[in-house]
Amino acid sequence: MASRKVYDARYQAVLRAIQDSVAYSGEVAREAVASMETVCSFGTEEEEAQRYKAALAHTQRLKDRRDLERALYLLFQRLLQLAMQVLMLYCGHQQIQDGLMTKGGLVSFLLYQGEVGRYLQTLVYMYGDLLSNVGAAEKVFEYLDRVPAVSTDGTRAPAVLQGHVAFRDVSFTYPSRPDLLVLQRVSFELQPRAVTALVGLNGSGKSTCVALLERFFEPQAGEILLDGEPLHTYEHCYLHRQVALVGQEPMLFSGSVRDNITYGLEGCSKEQVMAAAQAAHAAEFIATLDQGLEMG
């Protein structure tokens, strides 16, 4: 009984830790999916994947600990059962010698302990769990085997980029509504070192042009050129370091203020971070926080 109480207390603690870890992993995944355009525009898909992988690894370590403790507990229980069986055999042997029990009676007693029934019940439960896990895994592998519609195989990364963008007879429909043509043979140019505004009614395709320039989607017809080269030939992270996107509704990721300001960048000094905060008129707000840039 004492061992059972100790095991139950530890088991409940590990279960709570696993639930918290699973919740955090889900939060990381939801953030990345909900902010997919922000993630893609900063070219941080690999960082988000690594962050999610680290969260899953922590969850797996907790599950391994749970399974190890359960295995040790079951081993202890089994050893205790074996000790009880040895004791029963010894007592039965003494009673047989004293004429209080027959050998057949002792064998019948041992056979009717119910071990076989409990083992069969365990196998049935394991088989049911196996079937349910296989069903869930099939859906997971189905998603893992999907081929992205937008390739990231480009290798072009020139040292100097002029920034001349040209849309050439671009036509596009969203996958969710393939019968609605959002852009039809659209052509225009964005000149370097010049401000160009796309003006139009709601639903006329302004945001779609930006999404195509960020390569969130591929046009069904026509092509988009950057300095005279097709957009898809540029290396993925390089392209998103050159094309900046400021969303209408900025996303905040779990982490510190510094992590959000430096999202997608590496090796930023504190001076650079504060300069960015001042440019965004956020320095005064950050100064009021208890931990400043490290506030999470």
Order of alpha helices (4+ residues) and beta strands (2+ residues): alpha-alpha-alpha-alpha-alpha-beta-beta-alpha-beta-beta-alpha-alpha-alpha-alpha
